[in-house]
């Protein structure tokens, strides 16, 4: 009879005891600021060896269990065949459940790594934006690495290696620091319960952050959950609370002569008059139903904290809203805190209420950036002069 043995059980049997929980990464201020490529590489190698050893132990444990069960089956009387068949079905069901558990586990977030926190902050400071800083590997960080390599004339392979790290680590300033919440932080213009329906949003006078955590996460270019992860137990509702935040550095100041929006790369590149990249940022660019435009156009100008004009006849229908609506401004509005108007009517480059989703979802034809990347870009464009080109 074939036995399906859950992986964890096999490891326990093979080792003769309970499994030790994996060590959690040190996310202290000192550990993050001192993180190095060599330390990270060592951890990666150790994790690979552990995975290989665990796999061997699982296979050995499963083999021993199957062998023991086979001996037991030889001693079973023939009248127990029905029970054996029932056990077979139970084992198959167990296997399917275990597959689901392993699948869910593979999709679960891995712990943040101190080196990846430092890497992301240094990329952000170099104006190769990784999107939200969260200390985890991902597509937007890969884009930022490749963009940085291209900006510095390195081999653009997207790999985290000694060459990349040497270029980034020339910035030796701390990447995380302490910050003390002010009364202004605590008493901000927050909207705790935000509706998702446009009709309900149109009745508000401000589409603000839900609370200090969301505001602070965006101020420091962080994923909101990662901010909490760095500060377990912190009271964000109390002035005087000291927290740990990232330090993404100053915004770029060089004016932008042209912008290239690459649909295939899911990225925006802004160039100066000497054709050097000023900002590279992950972007959400259109969808199959509402694609972004093609070709070349100019930038008309930009608006900070814009209202949003919803017209289902021109763009898309949200929910059951079939009439035109004017949604108030605010960082959690559909276009975030900035609108960069393009010469092609109804199209623009703008912010977003969900920075962690940049590059992972579709837009309604416009180009979405994180609020902070959109704000930085808006200060550098030249109205009626900066050219925008959409590429495949």
N, C-alpha and C positions, 0 to 999 in steps of 0.2 A: 504494500500500500504506500502511495506517495504522501509524504508529510510536508506541509508548508509551515515553516517555522519562522515567526517574526524575527527580524534581524536583531532587535534589542535582546530578546530572550536568548538567542543563540550566543550572543556575546557574553551574557551573564553566565551561561552554562560553561562556555569555553574558558572563562577566566576564573570560575569558581567563586565569584562574588559579584557585588553590585558594581555598576559602572561609575567611574568618577566623572563628575560634571566638568565640562570643559572650562578652562580658566577664562574669566571675563577680562577683556582688554582694559588696561589702565587708562581712563579718560580724565585723569587729573591735569591741572594746568601745566605742571612740570613735565609730565609724560608726553603730552601733546607737543609742547614747545621744543622738547628734546628729541622727538621722533626722527629716526633716520631711515634711509632706504635699506641699509644693510640689516638693521633690526627687523624691518618688515619682511625682507627677503628670507631671513632666518625663520620667522614665524610661518611664512608660506611653506617653506620646505618641511618644517616640523609637522604642519597640518597635513601635508601630502603623505608623509611617512605614516602618521597616525591613521589616516584614512585607509592606506594600503594594509597596515597591520590589522586594523579592525575588520577589514574585508576578509583577510585570511582567517582570523579568529572566528568570524561568523560562519565561514564555510566549514571549518573544522568542527565547530559546535553542532552545526546542522547535520553533518555527516555522522557524528557520534550518536545523535538523537535518533536519526533515521535507522541506524544499525540496531540500536537498543529496541526500537519499536518493532523492527522486523523480527527480532528474536521472540518478542512477546506474541506476535501474530502467529508464529509457528505452533505455539502451544494452545491457541484458541480452538475450541471444539467447533465442528462444522455448523452446528445449529446457531452460532453467533454471526453467521454471514450477514443477516439483515442489519444487525447492530454495526458491523464493520462497514457496510455500505452507507449507513447513516453517518458514521464517523467520517467517511470519505467526503460526503457532501459538506459536513461541518468544516472539514479542513480546507476545502476549496473556498468556502465563504470566508474563512479566516484569512486566506491568502488575499482575496479581493479587498478586504478591509485593510490589511497591512499595506497593500499597494497604495490605497488612498491616503493612508497615514504618511507614507514616505513621500508621496506627491505633495501633500500639504506642507510637509516639513521642508521640502526643497524650495517651495515658494515663500516660506517665511523669511522675514528680514533677518539678515545676519547681524551680529553685533557691530557697532561702529568701531573703526580701527584708528588709533591715534595718528599713525603715519598718514592714512588717507585723509584725515581732517586737515593735517598740515599741508598735504599735497593740494587739496582743493582750495584752501585759503591762498596759497602761493599762486596758484593758477588764476584765481580771482583778482589778486593784486596785480598780476601781469596783464589783466584785461582779456584773458581767455576764460570766459565765464563757465563754470561747471553747473550753472543753475543753482538750486538750493545746496548749501553745504550740509552734508549729513554723515560724513565719514565712512561712506560705503561705495563700493565699486558700482559703476552703472554706465549707461549709454551716454549721458550728458557729460560725465567726467571723461569718458573716452574721447568725445568730441573736443573737449577743452584741451586735452593732452595733444591731440593731433594739431589743433589750431595753434597752440603754443609752439610746437615744433616747427610749423610752417613760418610763424612769426620770427623765430630765432634762426632760421636756416638750418635746422637739425633734420636728421632723417625722419620723415613724416610717416612713421609706422604705428603710431598710437601706443607704443610700448612704454611701460614704466621701467626705465633702465638707468644705469649709472650716468649716461650722457644727459638724459632728461633731468635727473635729480641734481646733477652738478649745476646745470643752468638755473634751476629753480631755487636751489639752496643758497645761491649767492645773496639772496634776501634772508638775512639772519635775524630779522626782527621777530619777536614773539607773535604767534598766530592766534593765540587766545589770551584773554585778559579778564580781570575782574571788572564788574560793572555794578554800581549801586542804584537801585530803582529810586527815582525821584517821585515826588507827589504828583508832578505833571504826568509821569508815566502811568501812574495808578488811576488818575482821574481823567484819562483821555476820553474822547468822544466815541465811546464804544456802543455797539449795537449787539447785545448778547445773543438774541434770537433772530437770525436773519432768514426771511422766507426765500425760497428758491424761485417762486413764481414771479414773473416780470410785472404782472398786474399788481401784486402785493408790494413789490419793491418800489413801484412808481408812486405809491402813497407815502413813502418815507421822504425825509428831507436830507438824509445822509446815509450812504451805505458804507458804514465804517467797519473797523476791525471788531472782532467779537470780544476781544479783551487784551490785556497787556502782553500775554504770551505771543499772540499772533503779531501784534505790532512790533515787539522786540525781535522776533524771529526775522521779520522782513527788514528791519533796520540793520541787522547784522548779517543778512543774506543767508539765514539758516532755515533748515527744515524745522517746523514747529515741534514735532515730536523729538527731534534731536536736541533742541533747546531744553526740553524737559529731561531728556536722557542725561545731559550734562549736569543738570541741576536737580537731582532727585530730592523731593521734599521741600523745594523752595516755595515760598509764599509770594506769588507774583502780584498779589493784591495789596501788599504792604510796602509802603515807602521805607527805604532803608535796607531792604533785602539785598544781599550781595549775591550776584550770580556770575557764572562763567559764560563768556560770549566769544565769538570769533572776531577777528579784526581784519576785515577785507581790504582796508586801505582806502586811499583817495580815488575819486572818480577821474577818468582821463580828461584832458583839457584840450587836446588837439582837435581842430575842426574837421568835419567829415565832408569830403568832396563827392564820394559815391558809396552806395550801399549795394551789396550783392546778397540776394536771398536765394540760398541753394535748397531747392525742394528735396533733392535726393539725399543731402546730408542733414536736412532738418536744422539748418544753421544760418545765422545772419553774420555777414562780415562787413564792417564799416572801414573805409580806407581814407587816408588823408590825400592831399594833393600830390604827394610824392609816391603814391600807390603803396603805402605801408599800412598794415592793419592797425587800426586804433582800438577797435572792439570786435571780439568774436563772441557770439552768444548762441546758446541753443534756442530754437524757435519752434512754435507750433504753426504749421503753414497749410491752411486750407484743408479740404477733404474731397472725397470723390463726388459728393452731392453738391458741395459749394466750394469749388476750387479757387485757389488764389489766382490773380491775373498773370498774364505772361508779358514778356517784353520789357520796355524801358519807359520810365516816367519820372517826373520830378516831385520833390517834396514841397507842398504848399506852405507848411508851417506846423506848429505843434501847440497843444493846449494842455495845461496842467489841471488836474482834477476836473475832467470834462463831464458834462452830462452825456447821456447815451440816448440817441434817438432810435427807437425801435419801430421798424416799419415792415410788417410781415409780407407786404406785397413786393418789396424790393430785395429782401434778404432771405429770411427764414421765419418759420412760425415756432414760437416757444410756447409749449403747453397749449392751452385753449385760447390764448390771446390773439385775436384776429383784428384788433384795432391798433392804430399808432399810439405809442406811449413815449413819454419822456422820463427816463430814469435819472434820479439825482446822482451827484458825484460821490466818490468815495473809493477807497482802495479795494473794496469787495464788490464793486460794480462790474458789469460785464467787460469793460475795457480798462479796469484798474485805475491807476492815478495819472496816466499819460495817454494822449492820443496824438500820433504823428500823422498828419493828413497827407495822403498821396493825391496826385493830380487826377487819377482815375476815380470817378465818383463812388462813394460809399466804402472805399478801401483805405486802410491805414495800418500803421504799426502801433501796437498798444500794449499796455500792461495786462495783468490777469489777477483774478481773485484766488487762483489756485497755483502758486508757483511750483509746487512739487509735481504738477502734471505737465509742465512745459516739455514738449518733444515726445509726449507719450499719448496724447489724444489729438483729435482733429479740431480745426477752427471752422468758422463760417465764412472763410475766404480771406480774412485779414491775417496779419502776422502777429502772433502773441509772443511776448517776452516776459520774463519776470518783471515785476514793477520796478525793481532797482536798475535792471539793464535798460528798460524802456526810458526811465528818467535820465540815466546817464547819456543815452543816445540823443534824447530830445534836446539836450543842452549843446550838442555839437553839430547839429544839422544846420544848413544854410538855406533858408526859405527861398524857393524859386531857383536855387542853384544846385543843391545836392541832388544827385541822380540816383534812382533806385532801379536795379535790374533784377528781374526774376529769372532764375535759371532752373533747368530740370535737375 
